[in-house]
Amino acid sequence: MATRKRKGGRRRKKSRASAFYTIVVLALMAGIVYLMLTIYGVFSPRASRVEVVTVLVLNGCGADGVGQKTARHLREAGFDVVDYRNADSFDYSETIVVDRAGDMGSALSVARHVKTGNVIQQIQETPLEDVVVIIGNDYTRYIN
């Protein structure tokens, strides 16, 4: 007498495997959505002040006119650019935004406009400007 194989055993394994893969795919999709929302600043802190943010722009890449173009770009976005000039060196490969006033929300807002994730804090007791932008060689992300 020939023995018959159960068809139900295989289906259960497939359904468990497909349920596992479905959960993994959904988790990956949720992670991607979270990262995209983080990149676009949905979860970042907002500026804690109502006043206009004062910004100093430093050219850290040495490209002609990039400081003035960045200042214009930030002014059009509503920031008060108090000055633009050369940085201490032209060796910056990436743009850096420095929070000087202890208002990380304002610094992150400026960082979104210059399309960088490099934001640091160097709080000064009496800062002359709220945020400093040091332009790196990646400035073509926001200036044509």
C-alpha positions, 0 to 999 in steps of 0.5 A, a space after each residue: 500500500 502506497 503512503 500518501 503525503 499530506 498536502 497541508 504540511 507544506 502549506 503551513 510552512 509556506 504560510 509561516 514563511 510568507 507571514 514572516 517575510 511580510 512582517 520583515 517587509 513591513 518593518 523595512 518599509 516603516 523604517 524607510 518612511 521614518 528615515 524619510 520623515 527624519 530627513 525632511 525634518 518632521 521629527 526635528 525640534 522647531 526653533 524655540 524663539 520667535 525672532 529671526 535667526 541671525 546667521 554668519 556664512 563662512 566660505 570653507 571651500 574657496 569657490 568664488 562667490 559661494 558665500 554671497 550666493 549662500 547668504 542670498 539663499 538664506 535671506 530668501 528663506 527668511 534668515 538674517 544673514 549678518 555677514 559672509 566671509 572666508 573661513 579659517 581654511 578652504 579644506 572643508 569637504 562638507 558643509 557644517 552648521 554650528 549652533 552658537 546660541 543653544 537653539 538647536 531647532 534654529 540650527 536644524 532649520 538652517 541646516 535643512 535649507 543648505 541640505 546638510 546633516 552636519 549640525 554641531 553645538 558650540 554654545 557661547 555665553 554672548 554669541 554675536 550670531 545664532 548660527 554659523 554656516 561653514 560652506 564645504 565642497 558639497 555646496 552644489 546641493 543647494 546652489 546651482 
